Amino acid sequence: MLALLIPVGSDHDRARPAVATLSLIALNIIIYLLTSALDSDAIARQLGFVAAAPQPHQFITHMFLHLAWPKNPDADWIMHLNSVLHIGGNMAYLWFAGSDLEDALGSLKFLLAYFLGGIASALLFWATAVAGRFPNLDEPAIGASGAVSALLGLYLVRFPRFKIRIWYAGFIPVPLIMRQGIARISSWFFIGFWIALQLFFGLQALRAGGAEVAYWGHIGGFLLGLAYGTATHQWRAGQQEFLFKEAEHFFYKQKWFPAMEAYQCLAQRYPRFVEAYLKWALCWECAGHPQRAEKVLFDALQTCRANGWESEADRLQAELQQLGALRAASPTQPPAAPAPATPNLMFRRRFKWEKDNA
């Protein structure tokens, strides 16, 4: 039986191109093609991670090597398939997790997590291989799976309640059964199931005295990703994004009052999240209560100024100016001249977008 599970997307809406992720994928593919054309065994021994006597550069270079395309004429189809699956699987998971995380964290933080994960992967694999007295310690360990595992651990912290779209395919030769499709799975379930398998096979490897797959390298990278995400409080931003998407679901169905309640709860939980106040006010205006929309924005403006959140206060003030209802920030400051009235915030934003793109 042959089964494949490939993540192809998630509930996260990316706002910028994943330049660093695409660069890593391109670099890995180029190196794969070069090593397949050259002496791949010699390159692996120089740049792969050799647990018997690791060199400092190997903690980095091992994550850019993959199982080369077999040049031996006696190689069977399984060896060719393993080569494709090694590079293809790692790059598919790198794109899935990396593109979302790069968008959420920024390129530099994303790259930091990636390379730290690759180093942590090599360290834990080294420790377990030596402690477990694995045979063939002089055989090089290669692959980006440890660094990608770090991204999965970080993904679990950053997007714990999001759904992942999985392409699945299964093939059973006898009797001939083929199935494929797309399923939406919780990130907790999908990534949790994956790390549970790594732990199971990793313990089996310790009992057996080794394995062909560096399971403890995967576990080391994953733990680094978990630690990185927890230390930088990524779960807060992930929870905020998830709650905002739930509120948006009500909003785009024009269920103003359920959306209003959701935005209000979000604003109370994350008082610096200006978009929650703006959408809360927009719900009041769409429901036919512009005075209440003004009050929401004005109260939020006062809160931001009282806490010294100047950039957030500027955005709220701009919205109030467009509503024509800006109050003075202090008794000595005269109110600003009201802007021309427009039907509602939704119309005004659409008009601004059309104007900016004309």
C-alpha positions in Angstrom: 0.0 0.0 0.0 1.2 3.5 -0.9 -0.3 6.5 0.9 0.5 10.2 0.7 -0.5 13.1 2.9 0.5 16.5 1.5 -0.6 19.8 3.1 -1.6 22.2 0.4 -3.0 25.2 2.4 -4.5 26.5 5.6 -7.0 29.0 7.0 -4.3 31.6 7.3 -4.6 34.4 4.6 -1.1 35.4 3.5 -0.6 39.1 2.8 2.8 39.1 1.3 4.9 36.8 -1.0 7.0 34.2 0.8 10.3 35.3 -0.6 12.6 33.6 1.9 10.6 30.3 1.8 10.7 30.2 -2.0 14.5 31.0 -1.9 15.1 28.1 0.4 13.1 25.7 -1.8 14.9 26.9 -4.9 18.3 26.5 -3.3 17.5 23.0 -2.1 16.3 21.9 -5.5 19.4 23.4 -7.2 21.7 21.6 -4.8 19.8 18.4 -5.3 20.2 18.6 -9.1 23.9 19.4 -8.7 24.6 16.6 -6.3 22.7 14.2 -8.5 24.9 15.1 -11.4 28.2 15.0 -9.4 29.7 12.5 -6.9 26.8 12.6 -4.4 28.5 10.2 -2.0 31.6 12.3 -1.6 29.6 15.5 -1.2 27.4 13.8 1.5 30.5 12.7 3.4 31.9 16.2 3.3 28.7 18.3 3.9 26.3 15.8 5.6 26.2 15.4 9.4 28.6 12.6 10.4 27.8 11.7 14.0 31.1 9.9 14.5 33.2 13.1 14.0 31.0 16.1 13.2 32.5 19.2 11.7 31.2 22.6 12.7 30.0 23.4 9.1 28.0 20.2 9.0 25.4 21.5 11.5 24.3 23.8 8.7 25.2 22.2 5.4 23.4 18.9 6.2 20.0 20.5 5.8 20.6 21.4 2.2 21.4 17.9 1.0 18.9 15.2 0.0 19.0 11.7 -1.3 20.5 12.1 -4.8 19.0 10.6 -7.9 20.5 7.1 -8.3 23.1 6.9 -11.1 23.6 3.1 -10.7 22.1 1.3 -13.8 21.0 -1.5 -11.4 19.0 0.9 -9.2 15.3 -0.2 -9.0 12.2 2.0 -9.1 12.0 2.2 -5.3 15.4 3.9 -5.0 14.3 6.5 -7.6 11.0 7.0 -5.8 12.7 7.4 -2.4 14.9 10.1 -3.9 11.9 12.0 -5.3 9.9 11.6 -2.1 12.8 12.8 0.1 13.3 16.2 -1.7 9.6 16.5 -2.7 8.2 15.8 0.7 10.5 18.1 2.5 9.9 20.9 0.0 6.1 20.5 0.2 6.1 20.7 4.0 8.6 23.6 3.8 6.2 25.5 1.5 3.2 24.8 3.6 4.6 25.7 7.0 7.2 28.2 5.8 4.9 30.4 3.7 2.4 30.9 6.5 5.1 31.5 9.2 7.1 33.9 7.1 4.0 35.9 6.5 3.1 36.0 10.2 6.7 36.5 11.6 8.6 38.2 8.9 11.5 36.8 6.9 14.3 37.3 9.4 12.5 35.6 12.3 11.3 32.8 10.1 14.9 32.1 8.8 16.2 32.3 12.4 13.7 29.6 13.5 14.5 27.5 10.4 18.3 27.4 10.9 18.1 27.0 14.7 15.8 24.1 14.1 18.3 22.5 11.7 21.1 22.9 14.3 18.9 21.6 17.2 18.0 18.6 15.0 21.6 17.7 14.4 22.4 18.1 18.1 19.7 15.8 19.4 20.4 13.2 16.6 24.1 13.3 17.6 23.4 12.9 21.3 21.0 10.0 20.8 23.1 8.3 18.2 26.2 8.3 20.4 24.3 7.5 23.6 22.4 4.7 21.9 25.6 3.4 20.3 23.9 3.4 16.9 25.9 1.4 14.2 27.3 3.2 11.2 27.9 6.5 13.0 30.2 7.4 10.2 27.3 7.4 7.7 26.2 11.0 6.9 22.7 12.2 7.9 21.2 14.6 5.3 18.0 16.4 4.7 16.0 19.5 5.6 13.5 17.5 7.6 14.9 18.6 11.0 14.6 22.3 10.1 11.1 21.7 8.6 10.2 19.9 11.8 11.1 23.1 13.7 8.6 25.0 11.5 5.9 22.4 12.3 6.5 22.9 16.1 6.4 26.7 15.6 3.3 26.3 13.4 1.5 24.4 16.2 2.1 27.3 18.6 1.2 30.1 16.1 -1.8 28.5 14.5 -3.2 26.0 17.0 -6.9 26.4 16.1 -6.5 26.7 12.4 -7.5 24.0 9.8 -5.0 22.6 7.3 -6.1 21.5 3.9 -4.6 18.0 3.2 -4.3 16.3 -0.2 -4.5 12.6 0.4 -3.9 9.7 -2.0 -3.9 6.0 -1.4 -3.1 3.0 -3.7 -3.5 -0.7 -2.9 -2.3 -2.9 -5.8 -4.3 -6.0 -4.9 -7.3 -5.5 -5.0 -6.8 -2.4 -7.1 -8.1 0.5 -5.0 -7.2 4.2 -5.6 -8.5 7.1 -3.6 -7.5 10.8 -3.5 -9.1 14.1 -2.4 -8.8 17.1 -0.2 -9.7 17.1 3.5 -9.6 19.9 6.2 -7.9 18.7 9.4 -7.1 20.5 12.6 -3.5 21.6 12.9 -3.4 20.0 16.4 -4.5 16.7 15.0 -2.3 16.6 11.9 0.9 17.9 13.5 0.2 16.0 16.8 -0.2 12.7 14.9 3.0 13.4 13.0 5.1 14.0 16.1 3.5 11.1 17.9 4.8 8.9 15.0 8.3 10.4 15.3 8.3 9.6 19.1 7.1 6.1 18.6 9.6 5.2 15.9 12.4 7.2 17.7 11.9 5.0 20.8 11.9 1.9 18.6 15.2 3.1 17.1 16.7 3.4 20.6 15.6 -0.1 21.5 16.8 -1.5 18.2 20.1 0.4 18.2 19.5 2.6 15.2 17.2 3.3 12.2 17.5 4.4 8.6 15.5 7.6 9.4 16.8 10.2 11.9 13.7 10.3 14.0 15.4 12.0 16.9 16.6 14.7 14.5 12.9 15.4 13.7 12.1 15.5 17.4 15.0 17.9 18.1 13.8 20.3 15.4 10.2 20.1 16.6 11.1 20.8 20.2 13.1 23.9 19.1 10.1 25.2 17.2 7.9 24.7 20.2 10.3 26.5 22.4 10.9 29.4 20.0 7.1 29.9 19.5 6.4 29.8 23.3 9.3 32.1 24.2 8.1 34.7 21.6 4.4 34.4 22.6 3.3 33.5 19.2 0.2 31.9 20.5 -1.2 35.3 21.4 -1.0 36.5 17.8 -2.4 33.2 16.6 -5.4 33.4 19.0 -6.1 37.0 17.9 -6.1 36.1 14.2 -8.4 33.1 14.8 -10.9 35.1 16.7 -10.8 37.9 14.1 -11.5 35.3 11.3 -14.5 34.0 13.3 -15.9 37.5 13.6 -15.3 38.1 9.9 -17.4 35.0 9.2 -20.4 36.7 10.8 -19.6 40.1 9.2 -19.5 38.8 5.6 -22.8 37.0 6.1 -24.2 40.4 7.2 -25.1 39.2 10.6 -24.3 42.5 12.2 -25.2 41.9 15.8 -23.3 38.5 16.2 -20.4 40.1 14.4 -20.6 43.1 16.7 -20.4 40.9 19.8 -17.4 39.0 18.4 -15.5 42.2 17.5 -16.4 43.7 20.9 -15.0 40.6 22.7 -11.9 40.7 20.5 -11.3 44.4 21.2 -11.7 43.9 25.0 -9.2 41.0 24.9 -6.7 42.8 22.6 -7.2 46.5 23.2 -4.4 47.5 20.8 -6.0 45.7 17.9 -7.5 48.6 16.1 -9.1 46.6 13.3 -11.5 45.1 15.9 -12.8 48.6 16.8 -13.1 49.6 13.2 -15.2 46.6 12.3 -17.2 46.9 15.5 -18.1 50.4 14.5 -18.8 49.4 10.9 -21.3 46.8 12.1 -23.2 49.6 14.0 -23.2 51.8 11.0 -24.4 49.0 8.7 -27.1 48.2 11.2 -28.3 51.9 10.9 -26.8 53.3 14.1 -24.0 55.8 13.1 -24.1 57.5 16.5 -23.2 54.3 18.2 -20.4 53.7 15.6 -19.0 57.2 16.5 -19.1 56.3 20.2 -17.2 53.0 19.7 -14.5 54.8 17.8 -14.3 57.7 20.2 -14.1 55.5 23.3 -11.4 53.4 21.6 -9.5 56.6 20.7 -9.6 57.7 24.4 -8.3 54.3 25.5 -5.4 54.4 23.1 -4.4 57.9 24.0 -4.6 57.1 27.7 -2.2 54.2 27.2 0.1 56.1 24.9 -0.6 54.0 21.8 -0.1 56.8 19.3 -0.1 54.9 16.0 -3.4 53.2 17.0 -4.9 56.5 18.1 -4.0 58.1 14.8 -5.9 55.5 12.8 -9.0 55.9 15.0 -8.8 59.6 14.7 -8.6 59.4 11.0 -11.8 57.3 10.9 -13.6 59.7 13.2 -12.5 62.6 11.0 -14.1 60.9 8.0 -17.3 60.3 10.0 -17.3 64.0 10.8 -17.6 63.5 14.5 -14.1 64.0 16.0 -14.1 65.4 19.5 -11.2 67.4 21.0 -8.5 65.2 22.5 -8.2 67.7 25.4 -10.2 70.7 26.6 -7.7 73.1 25.0 -7.8 71.5 21.6 -10.6 72.6 19.3 -12.4 70.0 17.3 -11.3 69.3 13.8 -13.5 70.3 10.9 -15.8 67.5 10.0 -15.2 65.6 6.7 -18.0 65.4 4.1 -20.6 62.8 5.0 -20.6 59.5 3.2 -23.2 56.7 3.4 -21.1 54.4 5.5 -17.6 53.1 6.2 -17.9 50.3 3.7 -18.8 52.6 0.9 -16.0 55.0 1.9 -13.4 52.3 2.0 -14.5 51.0 -1.4 -14.4 54.4 -2.8 -10.8 55.0 -1.5 -9.7 51.7 -2.9 -11.0 52.5 -6.3 -9.4 56.0 -6.2 -6.0 54.6 -5.1 -6.1 52.0 -7.9 -7.5 54.3 -10.7 
